[in-house]
Amino acid sequence: MLNNKTFGPMIRNWEQNKCISCRITLIAIASMIMVGGYSLIYAVDSFHLRITGGVFIALGLITVILIRTCKS
């Protein structure tokens, strides 16, 4: 995986510096909001499950936001 053109730099950044790039952070946040929001609106019927799903999405967002961002 380290030799992979797409994933290699991300893995090396994480292994060496314990950080992710700003671009990856934004992609992760946008993906969670779009996919999670779509799921909560269209796929889940129960109000209680929507609340639970929203809490889990919020926890994921907080986790991604708290990961340190690489300078370069």
trRosetta pair geometry for C-beta under 8 A, 3 or more apart (Angstrom, degrees):
i j d omega theta_ij theta_ji phi_ij phi_ji
1 4 5.4 -35 -161 3 47 122
1 7 5.5 -57 -175 104 93 127
1 8 6.7 172 143 -84 58 64
1 11 5.8 97 125 -37 111 165
2 8 4.9 77 -177 -132 37 90
2 11 5.8 -114 -96 87 68 133
2 12 6.4 90 -141 -60 95 94
3 8 5.8 -146 60 -90 1 136
4 7 4.5 18 90 46 132 91
4 8 4.7 173 63 -37 62 91
5 8 6.6 -4 -83 17 9 117
6 10 7.8 -10 143 3 58 117
7 10 5.5 -66 -157 44 50 112
7 11 5.7 46 152 -23 83 109
8 11 5.9 -62 -146 37 26 107
8 12 6.2 23 160 -16 65 109
9 12 5.7 -56 -143 39 31 111
9 13 6.2 36 157 -22 65 104
10 13 5.8 -52 -150 33 29 113
10 14 6.5 25 154 -16 63 107
10 20 6.9 21 -152 -132 91 84
10 21 7.3 -90 -107 4 82 105
10 24 6.4 118 -121 -83 119 153
11 14 5.8 -58 -151 38 31 109
11 15 6.1 26 155 -15 68 110
12 15 5.8 -57 -140 41 30 107
12 16 5.8 9 168 -3 68 116
13 16 6.5 -68 -136 48 20 96
13 17 5.6 -43 -171 43 61 112
13 19 5.9 -81 163 76 101 76
13 20 6.6 111 113 -107 130 38
13 21 6.8 -33 -178 -40 176 84
13 70 5.5 -58 -160 -66 128 149
14 17 7.4 -69 -104 59 12 69
14 18 6.4 43 -163 -112 52 32
14 19 7.1 -148 -98 52 48 33
14 20 6.6 16 -79 -74 93 77
17 68 7.8 -118 142 98 92 125
17 70 6.1 82 102 -105 148 100
18 68 6.4 59 114 43 82 123
19 67 7.1 143 -138 156 47 87
19 68 4.3 -69 -106 100 92 96
19 69 6.1 64 -170 164 108 8
19 70 4.1 136 117 -64 126 75
20 24 4.6 -101 169 83 110 131
20 25 5.8 136 102 -56 112 83
20 28 8.0 30 132 -11 156 140
20 67 5.6 30 17 127 111 130
20 68 7.7 132 22 82 64 54
20 69 6.7 -49 75 -116 62 53
20 70 6.6 -128 103 -10 12 99
21 24 4.8 94 59 7 82 101
21 25 7.0 -141 98 -6 44 87
21 69 7.0 50 -163 -161 20 79
21 70 5.2 -40 -88 45 57 114
22 25 5.5 -53 -150 35 34 116
22 26 6.4 33 154 -18 66 105
22 69 5.3 50 -75 -163 72 128
22 70 7.6 -117 -23 56 69 71
23 26 5.9 -57 -152 37 29 109
23 27 6.4 28 152 -18 64 107
24 27 5.6 -52 -145 37 34 112
24 28 6.2 35 155 -20 66 105
25 28 5.9 -57 -150 35 28 110
25 29 6.4 24 155 -16 64 108
25 64 6.1 147 -144 163 75 100
25 65 7.5 94 -165 -101 115 44
25 67 7.2 -164 -101 73 105 107
25 69 6.0 -43 -29 -101 149 105
26 29 5.8 -54 -144 38 31 109
26 30 6.1 28 159 -16 66 109
27 30 6.0 -58 -144 41 27 108
27 31 6.1 29 157 -21 64 110
28 31 5.8 -57 -146 36 26 112
28 32 6.4 23 159 -17 63 107
28 64 4.8 -164 116 -141 134 147
29 32 6.0 -58 -149 36 28 107
29 33 6.3 22 157 -14 64 110
29 61 6.2 71 -127 -132 83 89
29 64 6.0 -170 -68 104 78 143
29 65 7.4 67 -87 -67 119 85
30 33 5.9 -60 -147 40 29 108
30 34 6.0 20 161 -13 67 113
31 34 6.1 -60 -140 42 25 104
31 35 5.7 3 173 2 66 116
32 35 6.6 -60 -128 50 20 94
32 36 5.1 9 176 -5 61 128
32 57 5.8 149 169 -155 104 89
32 60 5.4 -170 -133 109 146 127
32 61 5.8 -170 102 -72 150 84
32 64 7.3 -167 -10 0 146 149
33 36 6.3 -53 -117 49 14 103
33 37 5.5 15 171 -19 56 120
33 57 7.6 109 -93 178 44 125
33 61 7.6 63 -61 -90 85 125
34 37 6.1 -57 -136 39 15 108
34 38 6.2 15 161 -18 57 110
35 38 5.8 -54 -146 36 27 111
35 39 6.3 28 155 -19 62 107
36 39 5.7 -56 -148 36 31 112
36 40 6.3 26 157 -17 66 107
36 53 6.9 174 -167 162 93 101
36 57 4.1 124 173 -109 155 131
36 60 7.7 177 -66 54 153 140
37 40 5.8 -56 -145 38 30 108
37 41 6.1 21 160 -13 66 111
37 57 7.7 114 -54 -155 61 165
38 41 6.0 -63 -144 41 27 105
38 42 5.8 -22 176 22 67 115
38 43 7.4 53 130 -8 70 105
39 42 7.0 -76 -125 55 17 79
39 43 4.6 -41 -154 38 60 126
39 44 6.4 54 149 -19 73 103
39 53 6.8 -136 109 -175 111 147
40 43 7.5 -11 -42 49 12 83
40 44 5.5 -30 -136 33 42 126
40 50 5.1 97 -162 -141 95 84
40 53 5.0 -179 -93 102 100 135
40 54 6.1 71 -118 -64 153 83
40 57 7.5 -70 -40 -19 133 147
41 44 8.0 66 21 41 13 86
44 49 4.9 -144 -167 108 121 115
44 50 5.1 158 108 -75 130 76
44 53 6.0 -146 -43 -7 167 153
45 49 7.6 43 60 50 50 129
46 49 4.0 76 75 11 108 108
46 50 6.7 -169 94 -12 56 82
47 50 5.6 -54 -152 33 33 114
47 51 6.6 33 152 -18 65 102
48 51 5.8 -51 -151 34 33 111
48 52 6.4 33 151 -16 65 107
49 52 5.5 -51 -143 40 36 113
49 53 6.0 39 155 -20 67 106
50 53 5.7 -53 -144 39 29 112
50 54 6.2 33 154 -21 63 107
51 54 5.7 -55 -148 36 29 114
51 55 6.5 32 152 -21 63 103
52 55 5.7 -53 -152 32 31 112
52 56 6.6 28 152 -15 64 105
53 56 5.7 -56 -149 38 33 109
53 57 6.3 34 153 -19 67 105
54 57 5.6 -52 -145 37 32 112
54 58 6.2 34 154 -20 64 106
55 58 5.6 -54 -148 37 30 113
55 59 6.4 33 152 -20 64 104
56 59 5.6 -50 -147 34 34 113
56 60 6.5 36 153 -18 63 103
57 60 5.7 -55 -152 36 33 113
57 61 6.4 34 151 -20 66 105
58 61 5.6 -52 -147 36 33 113
58 62 6.3 34 154 -19 65 104
59 62 5.7 -52 -146 36 31 112
59 63 6.4 35 153 -22 63 106
60 63 5.6 -54 -149 34 31 114
60 64 6.5 26 156 -15 65 105
61 64 6.0 -57 -148 38 31 107
61 65 6.1 29 155 -18 66 110
62 65 5.7 -58 -145 39 29 111
62 66 6.2 24 158 -18 65 111
63 66 6.0 -62 -147 37 26 107
63 67 7.0 36 153 -32 61 97
64 67 5.9 -44 -156 15 35 114
